[in-house]
Structures are given as structure tokens and as C-alpha cells.
Amino acid sequence: MEDNKGIQNRPFGLNIVAPHKTIEEVKKVVKQEVEDITVNPFLNFLETNEKVFDGTVEKEIRKYQAMIYNMGQASREGQPTTTFKMNM
């Protein structure tokens, strides 16, 4: 049997080396996210999505629906008719 001195006997993926700075940044981000979850996530959810619960988003949706309807109505009124009017 041949001796594979130059080949490491580790599975693929474990032989990839990540820079130390990247590992520290990942640790910092994960730690911050875990702390944010543990600090009363329900109140954070309500604060960040306040516009949904107080009706602001619904008003904006209705405003845009009205604008789209009015634009469609105006474009339909401006189209030429395809029927012929014949006077006898």
C-alpha cells in the first residue's frame, strides 16, 4: 500500500482555514443576535412592526390601490372605441 504523506486524512470542509478576523466577527454577530432574542423578543417585534399594527400600512396599501384603479380608469377612458356608429 502506498504511503500518502502529503494528503491529509480529514473529510472535505474541515481542511479549510478561515481567517481569525472572520471567526471573531462571526462570534460577535452570533452573540449579539442571541442577546437580542433573549431581551424580550415580543416587545422588540411590536416596536419594529408598529406601522402594521396601528394601520399605517393598510392606509398606504389602500392609497396605492386607489391610485392604480384611477390610472387604469383613465387609460380605459382614453382608448379609442372599436365600434362603428352608423347613421341612416
Secondary structure, DSSP 8 states (H G I E B T S, - for coil): ----SSS--S-TTTT----HHHHHHHHHHHHHHHHHHHS-HHHHHHHHTHHHHTTHHHHHHHHHHHHHHHHHHHHHHHS---------
